[in-house]
């Protein structure tokens, strides 16, 4: 009796494409991607990994699970508020709403009353100036590094940037500030030593070749002990006497002082201390989208805005919309996480620990993103077996824990309270996955 080749039973491509759920998916996925999902599912059956009768349900599951982006939402249970590997600041509800509104045609560079061209991003600029009255003007570019490149190019290309040796930092992914500045055509004029720089060091370096004086917040490291640095209010008269701009790269994005982070610099204080231009990131402590903020004197900001490089690094309409909503709206998630009430965090953690039957341990969160190094944020964490870390990261939802000292720790500081039950489900599913995996190895 002849046997039918199982491969002949694999559903045809046209039949699979005609399935109602597959046709409906064309509203969110391209025809090319859907055809690729069909091909992959059929190939599984041809290799014997999938019974032909399961091709259709497997395809429907693949289509339902596939999104237009490969980026996966992650529940941040590390306790690190500004987590660079997770995209830094999560946006507020107001910023998300603004993104949706700006996704179509918007008056980003148009005066609807007159029908003529208008200043780009006027709303974001107005929101920044209202939040930081010490600034006379503001300019938004696509990130903090771009803001520094624009400032040093416009003010010092072909000239010298005077900066303390102790502030020539390297941050994540091998990014080095000296390399960035020198790429603009400016020459670095290093003054002082790694641990000590004095006002006379700057005074000796300033001259006809000076383009600007740069002060850089060291961000994610601290030098303690026998140290000294020159504050902005002492540098400002010296820079003014030589007719050069004083640029302060703060990095973290605070517009005003935060009592929870007393040593973290902010734009308002820096400008009041005499900085001509302040540079900061929008997606760190400000809690908004990726953006580079330049705040300062009108004539300097205007000079930067007119430079040809400003066109190459300008922010798009989505970043401008989200930034305006972040500054003008309710406190964003970053601010709420930094100021989270410890008792509230403890109660949430205790509830999940009781449901899972696991212990609670003290756990200090961190600001992250290079902000406030060494500042501990009081909190707690669920302590789970270290082996759960992998299944949690790859589960649905994906949960990123902290692996420390042989344990898998879940800190709820950066997890929205409405997602607590999703954390519970994720842990339970991870336990099942781990149990099944152990059973498979034992078999």
Secondary structure by P-SEA (a helix, b strand, c coil): ccccccccccccaaaaaacaaaaaacccccaaaaaaaaaaaaaaaaaccccccaaaaaaaaaaaacccccbbbbbcccccccccccccccccaaaaaaaaaaccccccccccccccccccaaaaaaaaaaaccccccccccccaaaaaaaaaaaccccbbbbbbccccccccccccaaaaaaaaccccccccccccccaaaaaaaccccccbbbbbccccccccccccccccccaaaaaaaacbbbbbbcccccccccccccccccaaaaaaacccbbbbbccccccccbbbbbbccaaaaaaaaaccccccccccaaaaaaaaaaaaccccaaaaaaaccaaaaaaaaaaaaaaacbbbbbbbbbbcccccccbbbbbbbbbccccaaaaaaacccbbbbbbcccbbbbbcccccccaaaaaaaaaaaaaaaaaaaaaaaac
